Amino acid sequence: NIAIEQGNDPVPSLRAAVAGIAPPAEAIGRLALRLPRGDEACAAARRYLEAAPRGYDAEAVREVADRCR
């Protein structure tokens, strides 16, 4: 959120958050939503939906996952 507010690309910060031990589902979901289509976005979408199937970003992340099939 800070990167976005400062007009910066949030993807590097999200990748760092997701690479940690027990990353928050919110970081995984937001990364999935900001990545271009591809394997990394699909993997992040699957991880988010496993961790938070009814989470705040679930509907939007589900759309990312649906494009992966």
Secondary structure, DSSP 4 states (H G I P E B T S, - for coil): -HHHHTT--SHHHHHHHHTSSS--HHHHHHHHHHSPSSHHHHHHHHHHHHH-TTSTTHHHHHHHHHHT-
